[in-house]
Amino acid sequence: MDNINTLSLKELKELQLQVVKAIATFEDRKKKIALVELQEMARAKGFTLEELTGVSVVRRRSPAVAKYANPADATDTWSGRGRKPRWFLQALASGHTPEDLSL
């Protein structure tokens, strides 16, 4: 990676958004990797993980990934699910399009 001091403001904001996404999904990614490893170990011994633990592995829906960012604060994001945040509605009212706010 280039020296951070040589990046433009746009590049710095893009980097910031990437870091926010990576932090938000870090623990879930590590858990998924650990679960797959444990399932493979159980399968190698001729069992399922559920048989060994007595607990069924429930697959939850993964957390929503951010699709939109507040133009005033790039760390304030919204996935596009659920109720629209005020900053999103205000940005639309001021002439922005959803594409302008997308990551």
C-alpha positions in Angstrom: 0.0 0.0 0.0 1.1 3.5 -0.7 2.2 5.8 2.1 -1.1 6.9 3.6 0.0 10.6 3.5 0.1 10.5 -0.3 -3.5 9.3 -0.7 -6.2 11.8 -1.9 -9.2 12.6 0.3 -11.4 10.3 -1.9 -8.9 7.4 -1.5 -8.7 8.0 2.3 -12.5 7.9 2.5 -12.7 4.7 0.5 -10.0 3.2 2.7 -12.0 4.2 5.8 -15.1 2.5 4.5 -13.2 -0.6 3.8 -11.8 -0.6 7.3 -15.3 -0.1 8.8 -16.7 -3.0 6.8 -13.7 -5.3 7.7 -14.1 -4.5 11.4 -17.9 -5.1 11.3 -17.5 -8.5 9.7 -14.3 -9.7 11.4 -15.8 -11.7 14.3 -18.4 -13.4 12.1 -15.8 -14.4 9.5 -13.6 -16.0 12.2 -16.6 -17.8 13.7 -17.6 -19.2 10.3 -14.0 -20.5 9.7 -13.9 -22.1 13.2 -17.3 -23.8 12.7 -16.2 -25.2 9.3 -13.0 -26.6 10.8 -14.9 -28.2 13.7 -17.5 -29.7 11.3 -14.6 -31.2 9.2 -12.9 -32.7 12.2 -16.2 -34.3 13.3 -16.9 -35.6 9.8 -13.3 -37.1 9.7 -14.2 -39.1 12.8 -17.5 -40.2 11.3 -19.9 -37.9 13.2 -21.7 -34.6 12.7 -21.0 -31.7 15.0 -24.6 -31.9 16.1 -24.1 -35.5 17.2 -21.0 -34.7 19.3 -22.3 -31.6 21.0 -26.0 -32.4 21.3 -26.7 -28.9 19.9 -28.0 -28.4 16.4 -26.0 -25.8 14.5 -28.5 -23.1 13.5 -27.5 -21.1 10.5 -28.4 -17.5 11.1 -28.8 -14.9 8.5 -25.6 -13.0 8.2 -25.6 -9.4 9.3 -26.5 -6.9 6.6 -23.6 -5.3 4.8 -23.6 -1.5 4.6 -24.7 -0.2 1.2 -25.0 3.6 1.9 -22.9 6.1 3.8 -23.8 9.4 5.3 -22.1 12.1 3.2 -21.3 14.1 6.4 -19.9 11.1 8.3 -18.7 8.1 6.3 -18.7 5.9 9.4 -22.5 6.3 9.7 -23.8 3.7 7.3 -27.1 1.9 6.4 -27.6 -1.5 4.8 -30.8 -0.5 3.0 -32.8 -2.8 5.2 -35.4 -1.5 7.6 -36.4 2.1 8.3 -34.4 4.8 6.4 -32.2 6.8 8.7 -32.7 10.6 8.9 -29.5 11.5 7.2 -30.5 9.3 4.2 -33.9 11.0 3.9 -32.3 14.5 4.3 -29.8 13.7 1.6 -32.5 12.6 -0.7 -34.5 15.8 0.1 -31.5 17.9 -0.7 -31.2 16.4 -4.2 -28.9 13.4 -3.7 -29.8 10.1 -5.3 -29.4 6.7 -3.5 -26.5 6.0 -6.0 -24.7 9.2 -4.7 -24.8 7.7 -1.2 -23.9 4.1 -2.1 -20.5 2.6 -1.1 
